[in-house]
Amino acid sequence: MSAGSRTHLSVGYVVFAHGSSIESANDAVRAVAAEMARRGEYEAVEAAFLEGGKPDLAGAVEILAGCGLSRVVVIPYFLTLGLHLQRDLPHLVEQIRAVHPEIEIEVTAPLDGHPAMVDALVARARESRKEPHASKTD
């Protein structure tokens, strides 16, 4: 669900992914953001990309700022705290804060360490036992 038509909200969320030159990969992230909005009943959720996809983080925050938000929570759609999250994301957030000092920006931890990640791995392992010779490329 996009924040484009929403007004007078207090918190918006950005699902921040690496991005890809393959647009279907970016669409998959957008679908995750939309499902997060639906399941969580969040009115203002945007996908954003470090590179290779639109909007970038500044663009997503700009969309949310247009809703009159006072706070944006950036949720990295990255598995681990690698170079992009340690170096690039803090720099981007500081640039955005300089443009929008009225908006509080919080960045959550990446997906690593969340119990659902182990659940997802267990589910994939169990799926592989059901169809041991099948693959998505067959």
DSSP file (Angstrom, degrees, kcal/mol; ACC not computed):
  #  RESIDUE AA STRUCTURE BP1 BP2  ACC     N-H-->O    O-->H-N    N-H-->O    O-->H-N    TCO  KAPPA ALPHA  PHI   PSI    X-CA   Y-CA   Z-CA
    1    1 A M              0   0    0      0, 0.0    44,-0.9     0, 0.0     2,-0.2   0.000 360.0 360.0 360.0 128.2    0.0    0.0    0.0
    2    2 A S        -     0   0    0     42,-0.1     3,-0.4     1,-0.1    44,-0.1  -0.542 360.0-140.4 -88.4 151.9    1.5    3.3   -1.0
    3    3 A A  S >  S+     0   0    0     -2,-0.2     3,-1.9     1,-0.2    -1,-0.1   0.494  74.2 106.7 -85.0  -3.5    1.5    6.4    1.1
    4    4 A G  T 3  S+     0   0    0      1,-0.3    -1,-0.2     3,-0.0    40,-0.0   0.779  85.7  33.6 -51.4 -37.2    0.8    8.6   -1.8
    5    5 A S  T 3  S+     0   0    0     -3,-0.4    -1,-0.3     2,-0.0     2,-0.2   0.388  97.2 103.7-101.9   4.6   -2.9    9.4   -1.0
    6    6 A R    <   -     0   0    0     -3,-1.9     2,-0.3    37,-0.1     3,-0.1  -0.590  47.2-172.6 -89.8 147.7   -2.6    9.3    2.8
    7    7 A T        +     0   0    0     -2,-0.2    61,-0.2     1,-0.1    60,-0.1  -0.964  56.3  18.2-136.2 155.9   -2.5   12.5    5.0
    8    8 A H  S    S+     0   0    0     59,-1.0     2,-0.2    -2,-0.3    60,-0.2   0.832  76.1 149.1  58.4  40.9   -1.9   13.3    8.6
    9    9 A L        -     0   0    0     58,-1.3    -1,-0.2    55,-0.2     3,-0.1  -0.623  38.5-153.3 -94.0 161.4   -0.2   10.1    9.6
   10   10 A S  S    S+     0   0    0      1,-0.3    60,-1.4    -2,-0.2    61,-1.4   0.770  74.3  36.0-105.2 -32.7    2.4   10.1   12.3
   11   11 A V  E     -a   71   0A   0     59,-0.2    33,-0.3    58,-0.2     2,-0.3  -0.978  59.2-178.2-127.9 133.6    4.7    7.1   11.4
   12   12 A G  E     -a   72   0A   0     59,-2.2    61,-2.8    -2,-0.4     2,-0.4  -0.888  14.9-142.8-122.5 159.1    5.7    5.8    8.0
   13   13 A Y  E     -ab  73  45A   0     31,-2.7    33,-2.5    -2,-0.3     2,-0.5  -0.945   5.8-161.2-125.6 141.8    7.8    2.7    7.2
   14   14 A V  E     -ab  74  46A   0     59,-2.6    61,-3.5    -2,-0.4     2,-0.9  -0.987  10.3-152.2-123.0 122.1   10.4    2.2    4.4
   15   15 A V  E     -ab  75  47A   0     31,-2.7    33,-2.5    -2,-0.5     2,-0.7  -0.847  24.2-159.0 -89.3 107.6   11.4   -1.3    3.4
   16   16 A F  E     +ab  76  48A   0     59,-2.0    61,-3.5    -2,-0.9     2,-0.2  -0.815  17.0 171.6-102.5 113.1   15.0   -0.6    2.2
   17   17 A A  E     - b   0  49A   0     31,-2.9    33,-2.2    -2,-0.7    34,-0.2  -0.664  43.8-111.5-115.3 169.2   16.5   -3.1   -0.1
   18   18 A H        -     0   0    0     59,-0.4    33,-2.7    31,-0.2    35,-0.2   0.933  54.0-142.5 -64.5 -47.2   19.7   -3.3   -2.2
   19   19 A G        -     0   0    0     31,-0.2     2,-0.3    30,-0.2    33,-0.2  -0.098  10.6-133.5  95.5 160.0   17.9   -3.0   -5.6
   20   20 A S        -     0   0    0     32,-0.3     6,-0.1     2,-0.1    29,-0.0  -0.975  22.4-126.3-148.5 155.7   18.6   -4.8   -8.8
   21   21 A S  S    S+     0   0    0     -2,-0.3     2,-0.8     1,-0.1     3,-0.1   0.587  98.5  84.0 -76.9 -10.8   18.8   -4.1  -12.5
   22   22 A I  S >> S-     0   0    0      1,-0.2     3,-1.5     2,-0.0     4,-1.1  -0.842  73.4-157.2 -93.6 107.3   16.3   -6.9  -12.9
   23   23 A E  H 3> S+     0   0    0     -2,-0.8     4,-2.6     1,-0.3     5,-0.2   0.776  87.2  63.9 -62.0 -29.3   13.0   -5.1  -12.3
   24   24 A S  H 3> S+     0   0    0      1,-0.2     4,-1.6     2,-0.2    -1,-0.3   0.833 100.5  54.0 -64.7 -29.5   11.1   -8.2  -11.3
   25   25 A A  H <> S+     0   0    0     -3,-1.5     4,-1.3     2,-0.2    -1,-0.2   0.905 109.6  46.8 -68.1 -40.9   13.5   -8.4   -8.2
   26   26 A N  H  X S+     0   0    0     -4,-1.1     4,-2.2     1,-0.2    -2,-0.2   0.882 109.0  55.1 -66.4 -38.2   12.5   -4.9   -7.3
   27   27 A D  H  X S+     0   0    0     -4,-2.6     4,-2.3     1,-0.2    -1,-0.2   0.857 102.5  57.3 -62.5 -34.1    8.9   -5.7   -7.8
   28   28 A A  H  X S+     0   0    0     -4,-1.6     4,-1.8     2,-0.2    -1,-0.2   0.888 107.3  47.6 -63.9 -38.2    9.3   -8.6   -5.3
   29   29 A V  H  X S+     0   0    0     -4,-1.3     4,-2.4     2,-0.2    -2,-0.2   0.907 110.1  52.0 -68.0 -41.5   10.5   -6.1   -2.7
   30   30 A R  H  X S+     0   0    0     -4,-2.2     4,-2.3     1,-0.2    -2,-0.2   0.888 108.6  51.7 -60.7 -38.3    7.6   -3.8   -3.5
   31   31 A A  H  X S+     0   0    0     -4,-2.3     4,-2.4     2,-0.2    -1,-0.2   0.890 108.4  50.9 -66.0 -38.9    5.2   -6.8   -3.0
   32   32 A V  H  X S+     0   0    0     -4,-1.8     4,-2.6     2,-0.2    -2,-0.2   0.920 110.6  49.3 -62.7 -43.8    6.8   -7.6    0.4
   33   33 A A  H  X S+     0   0    0     -4,-2.4     4,-2.2     1,-0.2    -2,-0.2   0.904 111.6  49.1 -62.7 -41.1    6.3   -3.9    1.4
   34   34 A A  H  X S+     0   0    0     -4,-2.3     4,-2.2     2,-0.2    -1,-0.2   0.899 111.8  48.5 -65.7 -39.7    2.7   -4.0    0.3
   35   35 A E  H  X S+     0   0    0     -4,-2.4     4,-3.0     2,-0.2     5,-0.3   0.879 109.2  53.4 -68.5 -37.1    2.1   -7.3    2.2
   36   36 A M  H  X S+     0   0    0     -4,-2.6     4,-2.5     1,-0.2     6,-0.3   0.927 109.9  48.4 -60.0 -44.3    3.7   -5.8    5.3
   37   37 A A  H  X>S+     0   0    0     -4,-2.2     5,-1.6     2,-0.2     4,-0.8   0.917 114.4  46.2 -61.6 -43.6    1.3   -2.8    5.0
   38   38 A R  H  <5S+     0   0    0     -4,-2.2     3,-0.4     3,-0.2    -2,-0.2   0.956 117.6  40.3 -66.2 -51.3   -1.6   -5.2    4.6
   39   39 A R  H  <5S+     0   0    0     -4,-3.0    -2,-0.2     1,-0.2    -1,-0.2   0.881 122.2  41.1 -67.3 -38.5   -0.8   -7.6    7.5
   40   40 A G  H  <5S-     0   0    0     -4,-2.5    -1,-0.2    -5,-0.3    -2,-0.2   0.531 103.9-127.9 -86.7  -5.9    0.4   -4.9    9.9
   41   41 A E  T  <5 +     0   0    0     -4,-0.8     2,-0.5    -3,-0.4    -3,-0.2   0.878  52.2 159.5  56.4  40.1   -2.4   -2.5    8.9
   42   42 A Y      < -     0   0    0     -5,-1.6    -1,-0.2    -6,-0.3     3,-0.2  -0.806  31.8-160.3 -92.8 131.3    0.1    0.2    8.3
   43   43 A E  S    S+     0   0    0     -2,-0.5     2,-0.6     1,-0.2    -1,-0.1   0.771  78.5  49.8 -82.8 -26.2   -1.1    3.0    6.1
   44   44 A A        +     0   0    0    -33,-0.3   -31,-2.7   -41,-0.1     2,-0.4  -0.826  66.0 141.9-123.8  93.9    2.2    4.4    5.0
   45   45 A V  E     +b   13   0A   0    -44,-0.9     2,-0.4    -2,-0.6   -31,-0.2  -0.998  19.1 178.2-132.3 129.8    4.7    1.9    3.7
   46   46 A E  E     -b   14   0A   0    -33,-2.5   -31,-2.7    -2,-0.4     2,-0.3  -0.970  23.5-134.2-128.4 144.9    7.1    2.4    0.9
   47   47 A A  E     -b   15   0A   0     -2,-0.4     2,-0.3   -33,-0.2   -31,-0.2  -0.737  28.4-176.8 -88.1 147.8    9.8    0.3   -0.7
   48   48 A A  E     -b   16   0A   0    -33,-2.5   -31,-2.9    -2,-0.3     2,-0.4  -0.974  11.2-145.7-144.7 158.3   13.1    2.0   -1.4
   49   49 A F  E     -bc  17  56A   0      6,-1.9     8,-0.5    -2,-0.3   -31,-0.2  -0.965  17.6-148.1-133.6 141.4   16.4    0.9   -3.0
   50   50 A L  S    S-     0   0    0    -33,-2.2     2,-0.3    -2,-0.4   -31,-0.2   0.916  88.5 -15.7 -67.9 -44.9   20.0    1.6   -2.6
   51   51 A E  S    S+     0   0    0    -33,-2.7    -1,-0.3   -34,-0.2     3,-0.1  -0.987 122.2  32.3-156.4 154.5   20.7    1.1   -6.3
   52   52 A G  S    S+     0   0    0     -2,-0.3   -32,-0.3   -33,-0.2     2,-0.3   0.390 103.4  68.3  81.9  -4.8   19.0   -0.3   -9.3
   53   53 A G  S    S-     0   0    0    -35,-0.2    -4,-0.2   -34,-0.1    -1,-0.1  -0.952  79.0 -88.6-143.5 163.0   15.4    0.5   -8.3
   54   54 A K  S    S+     0   0    0     -2,-0.3     2,-0.1    -6,-0.1    -7,-0.1  -0.958  91.1  34.7-124.2 143.1   13.1    3.4   -7.7
   55   55 A P  S    S-     0   0    0      0, 0.0    -6,-1.9     0, 0.0     2,-0.1   0.596  74.0-150.4 -81.1 164.1   12.5    5.2   -5.5
   56   56 A D  B  >  -c   49   0A   0     -8,-0.2     4,-2.4    -2,-0.1     5,-0.2  -0.296  40.4 -88.3 -80.3-179.8   15.7    5.6   -3.6
   57   57 A L  H  > S+     0   0    0     -8,-0.5     4,-2.5     1,-0.2     5,-0.2   0.913 129.5  50.4 -61.1 -43.9   15.6    6.1    0.2
   58   58 A A  H  > S+     0   0    0      1,-0.2     4,-2.1     2,-0.2    -1,-0.2   0.899 110.9  50.2 -61.2 -39.6   15.4    9.9   -0.2
   59   59 A G  H  > S+     0   0    0      2,-0.2     4,-2.0     1,-0.2    -1,-0.2   0.894 110.2  49.1 -65.8 -40.4   12.6    9.6   -2.7
   60   60 A A  H  X S+     0   0    0     -4,-2.4     4,-2.2     2,-0.2    -2,-0.2   0.915 112.0  48.3 -65.5 -42.6   10.6    7.2   -0.4
   61   61 A V  H  X S+     0   0    0     -4,-2.5     4,-3.0     1,-0.2    -2,-0.2   0.882 108.6  55.1 -65.2 -36.7   11.1    9.6    2.6
   62   62 A E  H  X S+     0   0    0     -4,-2.1     4,-1.5    -5,-0.2    -1,-0.2   0.914 107.6  49.4 -61.3 -42.9    9.9   12.5    0.3
   63   63 A I  H  < S+     0   0    0     -4,-2.0     4,-0.2     1,-0.2    -2,-0.2   0.935 114.7  44.5 -59.8 -46.7    6.7   10.5   -0.5
   64   64 A L  H ><>S+     0   0    0     -4,-2.2     3,-1.7     1,-0.2     5,-1.0   0.863 107.6  58.2 -68.5 -35.8    6.2    9.9    3.2
   65   65 A A  H ><5S+     0   0    0     -4,-3.0     3,-1.9     1,-0.3    -1,-0.2   0.843  96.4  64.1 -61.9 -32.3    7.0   13.5    4.2
   66   66 A G  T 3<5S+     0   0    0     -4,-1.5    -1,-0.3     1,-0.3    -2,-0.2   0.622  95.2  60.7 -65.7 -11.9    4.2   14.6    1.8
   67   67 A C  T < 5S-     0   0    0     -3,-1.7   -58,-1.3    -4,-0.2   -59,-1.0   0.415 118.6-110.0 -93.5   0.3    1.8   12.8    4.2
   68   68 A G  T < 5 +     0   0    0     -3,-1.9    -3,-0.2   -60,-0.2    -2,-0.1   0.790  56.6 172.1  77.4  28.0    2.8   15.0    7.1
   69   69 A L      < -     0   0    0     -5,-1.0   -59,-0.2     1,-0.1    -1,-0.2  -0.346  30.1-164.4 -70.8 149.7    4.7   12.3    9.0
   70   70 A S  S    S+     0   0    0    -60,-1.4    34,-2.6     1,-0.3     2,-0.3   0.506  76.4  33.4-105.0 -10.2    6.7   13.1   12.1
   71   71 A R  E     -ad  11 104A   0    -61,-1.4   -59,-2.2    32,-0.2     2,-0.4  -0.995  57.9-167.1-150.5 138.2    8.6    9.8   12.1
   72   72 A V  E     -ad  12 105A   0     32,-3.0    34,-2.7    -2,-0.3     2,-0.6  -0.997   9.2-157.0-126.1 130.0   10.0    7.3    9.5
   73   73 A V  E     -ad  13 106A   0    -61,-2.8   -59,-2.6    -2,-0.4     2,-0.6  -0.935   8.5-154.5-107.2 119.9   11.2    3.8   10.4
   74   74 A V  E     -ad  14 107A   0     32,-3.5    34,-2.6    -2,-0.6   -59,-0.2  -0.847   6.7-166.1 -96.1 121.3   13.6    2.3    7.9
   75   75 A I  E     -a   15   0A   0    -61,-3.5   -59,-2.0    -2,-0.6     2,-0.3  -0.913  17.9-136.2-110.2 106.4   13.6   -1.5    7.9
   76   76 A P  E     -a   16   0A   0      0, 0.0     2,-1.1     0, 0.0    35,-0.3  -0.450   4.3-153.3 -66.2 125.0   16.6   -2.9    6.0
   77   77 A Y        +     0   0    0    -61,-3.5   -59,-0.4    -2,-0.3     2,-0.3  -0.464  60.6 114.4 -93.5  58.8   15.6   -5.7    3.8
   78   78 A F        -     0   0    0     -2,-1.1    33,-2.6   -61,-0.1    34,-0.4  -0.939  67.3-136.2-127.6 147.6   19.1   -7.1    4.1
   79   79 A L  S    S+     0   0    0     -2,-0.3    33,-1.5    32,-0.2     2,-0.3   0.905  82.1  17.2 -73.4 -40.7   20.1  -10.4    5.8
   80   80 A T  S    S-     0   0    0     31,-0.1     2,-1.8    30,-0.1     5,-0.2  -0.831  83.7 -97.4-132.8 167.1   23.2   -9.1    7.6
   81   81 A L        +     0   0    0     -2,-0.3     2,-0.0    29,-0.1    28,-0.0  -0.589  66.3 154.3 -83.8  78.0   24.8   -5.9    8.8
   82   82 A G     >  -     0   0    0     -2,-1.8     4,-2.2     4,-0.0     3,-0.4  -0.082  60.7 -68.2 -94.4-164.3   27.3   -5.6    5.9
   83   83 A L  H  >>S+     0   0    0      1,-0.2     4,-2.9     2,-0.2     5,-0.9   0.858 127.8  55.2 -58.5 -41.7   29.0   -2.7    4.3
   84   84 A H  I  4>S+     0   0    0      1,-0.2     5,-2.8     3,-0.2    -1,-0.2   0.888 114.2  40.5 -63.1 -37.4   25.9   -1.1    2.8
   85   85 A L  I  45S+     0   0    0     -3,-0.4    -1,-0.2     3,-0.2    -2,-0.2   0.795 119.7  44.6 -81.7 -27.7   24.2   -1.0    6.2
   86   86 A Q  I  <5S+     0   0    0     -4,-2.2    -2,-0.2     3,-0.1    -3,-0.2   0.835 133.3  12.4 -83.1 -33.6   27.3    0.1    8.1
   87   87 A R  I  X5S+     0   0    0     -4,-2.9     4,-1.2    -5,-0.2    -3,-0.2   0.840 128.9  38.9-109.0 -55.7   28.6    2.7    5.6
   88   88 A D  I  ><S+     0   0    0     -5,-0.9     4,-2.4     1,-0.2    -3,-0.2   0.928 111.8  51.3 -72.2 -47.7   26.0    3.7    3.0
   89   89 A L  H  ><S+     0   0    0     -5,-2.8     4,-2.7     1,-0.2     5,-0.2   0.921 109.0  49.5 -62.0 -46.6   22.8    3.7    5.0
   90   90 A P  H  > S+     0   0    0      0, 0.0     4,-2.2     0, 0.0    -1,-0.2   0.900 112.1  50.4 -58.7 -37.7   24.0    6.0    7.8
   91   91 A H  H  X S+     0   0    0     -4,-1.2     4,-2.0     2,-0.2    -2,-0.2   0.928 111.5  47.3 -64.5 -44.8   25.3    8.4    5.2
   92   92 A L  H  X S+     0   0    0     -4,-2.4     4,-2.2     1,-0.2    -1,-0.2   0.911 110.9  51.6 -62.3 -42.8   22.0    8.4    3.4
   93   93 A V  H  X S+     0   0    0     -4,-2.7     4,-2.7     1,-0.2    -1,-0.2   0.907 108.5  51.1 -62.5 -42.3   20.0    8.9    6.6
   94   94 A E  H  X S+     0   0    0     -4,-2.2     4,-1.6    -5,-0.2    -1,-0.2   0.898 109.4  50.7 -63.1 -39.9   22.2   11.9    7.6
   95   95 A Q  H  X S+     0   0    0     -4,-2.0     4,-1.1     1,-0.2    -1,-0.2   0.911 112.1  47.2 -62.6 -41.9   21.6   13.5    4.1
   96   96 A I  H  X S+     0   0    0     -4,-2.2     4,-2.8     1,-0.2     3,-0.3   0.894 108.1  55.2 -68.6 -39.9   17.9   13.0    4.5
   97   97 A R  H  < S+     0   0    0     -4,-2.7    -1,-0.2     1,-0.2    -2,-0.2   0.856 104.1  55.4 -60.7 -34.0   17.9   14.4    8.0
   98   98 A A  H  < S+     0   0    0     -4,-1.6    -1,-0.2     1,-0.2    -2,-0.2   0.849 114.1  39.7 -67.5 -32.7   19.5   17.6    6.7
   99   99 A V  H  < S+     0   0    0     -4,-1.1    -2,-0.2    -3,-0.3    -1,-0.2   0.823 129.3  30.4 -82.6 -34.2   16.7   18.0    4.2
  100  100 A H    ><  +     0   0    0     -4,-2.8     3,-1.8     1,-0.1    -1,-0.2  -0.588  63.2 158.7-126.5  68.4   13.9   17.0    6.6
  101  101 A P  T 3  S+     0   0    0      0, 0.0    -1,-0.1     0, 0.0    -4,-0.1   0.702  73.4  66.6 -65.5 -16.3   15.0   17.9   10.2
  102  102 A E  T 3  S+     0   0    0     -3,-0.1     2,-0.5     2,-0.1    -5,-0.1   0.592  89.8  77.6 -79.0 -10.0   11.3   17.8   11.2
  103  103 A I  S <  S-     0   0    0     -3,-1.8     2,-0.5    -6,-0.2   -32,-0.2  -0.889  74.8-140.6-107.2 126.0   11.2   14.1   10.6
  104  104 A E  E     -d   71   0A   0    -34,-2.6   -32,-3.0    -2,-0.5     2,-0.5  -0.710  20.6-159.9 -78.3 127.3   12.6   11.6   13.1
  105  105 A I  E     -d   72   0A   0     -2,-0.5     2,-0.4   -34,-0.2   -32,-0.2  -0.955  10.2-177.0-116.3 123.8   14.3    8.8   11.2
  106  106 A E  E     -d   73   0A   0    -34,-2.7   -32,-3.5    -2,-0.5     2,-0.5  -0.927  11.6-154.2-116.7 141.6   14.9    5.4   12.9
  107  107 A V  E     -d   74   0A   0     -2,-0.4   -32,-0.2   -34,-0.2     2,-0.1  -0.975  12.4-150.6-116.8 126.5   16.7    2.5   11.4
  108  108 A T        -     0   0    0    -34,-2.6   -34,-0.0    -2,-0.5     0, 0.0  -0.299  31.4 -84.2 -84.4 174.5   16.0   -1.0   12.6
  109  109 A A        -     0   0    0      1,-0.1    -1,-0.2   -34,-0.1   -29,-0.0  -0.353  51.2-102.0 -69.0 157.8   18.3   -4.0   12.7
  110  110 A P        -     0   0    0      0, 0.0   -31,-0.2     0, 0.0    -1,-0.1  -0.099  43.6 -89.3 -70.2-177.2   18.6   -6.1    9.5
  111  111 A L  S >  S+     0   0    0    -33,-2.6     3,-2.2   -35,-0.3     6,-0.3   0.779  94.3 107.9 -68.8 -27.4   16.8   -9.4    9.2
  112  112 A D  T 3  S+     0   0    0    -33,-1.5   -32,-0.1   -34,-0.4   -34,-0.0  -0.238  81.6  23.2 -53.6 133.7   19.7  -11.4   10.7
  113  113 A G  T 3  S+     0   0    0      1,-0.3    -1,-0.3     2,-0.0    -2,-0.1   0.245  87.3 127.7  93.8 -13.2   19.0  -12.6   14.2
  114  114 A H    X>  -     0   0    0     -3,-2.2     3,-2.0     1,-0.1     4,-0.7  -0.627  63.8-131.7 -78.0 133.9   15.2  -12.5   13.8
  115  115 A P  H 3> S+     0   0    0      0, 0.0     4,-1.8     0, 0.0     3,-0.4   0.790 103.5  66.2 -56.8 -28.9   13.6  -15.9   14.8
  116  116 A A  H 3> S+     0   0    0      1,-0.2     4,-2.3     2,-0.2     5,-0.1   0.759  90.8  64.4 -66.2 -22.9   11.5  -15.9   11.6
  117  117 A M  H <> S+     0   0    0     -3,-2.0     4,-2.0    -6,-0.3    -1,-0.2   0.923 104.1  45.0 -65.8 -42.8   14.7  -16.3    9.5
  118  118 A V  H  X S+     0   0    0     -4,-0.7     4,-2.7    -3,-0.4     5,-0.2   0.906 111.3  54.1 -66.1 -40.1   15.4  -19.7   11.1
  119  119 A D  H  X S+     0   0    0     -4,-1.8     4,-2.5     1,-0.2    -2,-0.2   0.909 108.1  50.1 -58.1 -42.4   11.7  -20.6   10.5
  120  120 A A  H  X S+     0   0    0     -4,-2.3     4,-2.3     2,-0.2    -1,-0.2   0.903 110.9  48.5 -64.5 -41.4   12.1  -19.7    6.8
  121  121 A L  H  X S+     0   0    0     -4,-2.0     4,-2.4     2,-0.2    -2,-0.2   0.917 111.7  49.2 -64.8 -43.0   15.2  -21.8    6.5
  122  122 A V  H  X S+     0   0    0     -4,-2.7     4,-2.6     1,-0.2    -2,-0.2   0.917 110.6  51.4 -61.7 -43.0   13.5  -24.8    8.2
  123  123 A A  H  X S+     0   0    0     -4,-2.5     4,-2.5    -5,-0.2    -2,-0.2   0.916 110.3  48.3 -61.4 -43.5   10.5  -24.4    5.9
  124  124 A R  H  X S+     0   0    0     -4,-2.3     4,-1.8     2,-0.2    -1,-0.2   0.902 111.2  50.7 -64.3 -40.4   12.8  -24.4    2.8
  125  125 A A  H  X S+     0   0    0     -4,-2.4     4,-1.0     2,-0.2    -2,-0.2   0.920 111.6  47.8 -62.9 -43.1   14.6  -27.5    4.1
  126  126 A R  H >X S+     0   0    0     -4,-2.6     4,-1.1     1,-0.2     3,-0.5   0.896 108.9  54.3 -65.1 -39.9   11.3  -29.3    4.7
  127  127 A E  H 3X S+     0   0    0     -4,-2.5     4,-1.4     1,-0.2     3,-0.4   0.879 103.8  56.4 -59.9 -37.0   10.1  -28.2    1.2
  128  128 A S  H 3< S+     0   0    0     -4,-1.8    -1,-0.2     1,-0.2    -2,-0.2   0.796 102.8  54.6 -68.4 -27.1   13.2  -29.8   -0.3
  129  129 A R  H << S+     0   0    0     -4,-1.0    -1,-0.2    -3,-0.5    -2,-0.2   0.797 103.7  56.0 -74.6 -27.8   12.4  -33.1    1.3
  130  130 A K  H  < S+     0   0    0     -4,-1.1    -2,-0.2    -3,-0.4    -1,-0.2   0.880 124.9  19.8 -72.2 -38.3    8.9  -33.2   -0.3
  131  131 A E  S >< S+     0   0    0     -4,-1.4     3,-1.1     1,-0.1    -1,-0.3  -0.665  73.0 172.9-130.8  75.7   10.2  -32.8   -3.8
  132  132 A P  T 3  S+     0   0    0      0, 0.0    -1,-0.1     0, 0.0    -2,-0.1   0.726  79.2  37.0 -63.4 -22.7   13.9  -33.9   -3.7
  133  133 A H  T 3  S+     0   0    0      2,-0.0     2,-0.3     0, 0.0    -5,-0.0   0.436  97.6  94.6-109.4   0.4   14.5  -33.8   -7.5
  134  134 A A    <   +     0   0    0     -3,-1.1     2,-0.3    -6,-0.2    -3,-0.1  -0.634  46.9 177.4 -92.7 150.2   12.4  -30.7   -8.4
  135  135 A S    >   -     0   0    0     -2,-0.3     3,-1.4     1,-0.0    -2,-0.0  -0.959  43.5-109.1-143.3 163.5   13.7  -27.2   -8.7
  136  136 A K  T 3  S+     0   0    0     -2,-0.3    -2,-0.0     1,-0.3    -1,-0.0   0.709 117.5  55.4 -65.4 -19.8   12.2  -23.9   -9.7
  137  137 A T  T 3         0   0    0      1,-0.2    -1,-0.3     0, 0.0    -3,-0.0   0.526 360.0 360.0 -93.7  -5.5   14.2  -24.0  -13.0
  138  138 A D    <         0   0    0     -3,-1.4    -1,-0.2     0, 0.0    -2,-0.1   0.492 360.0 360.0 -70.9 360.0   12.8  -27.4  -14.1
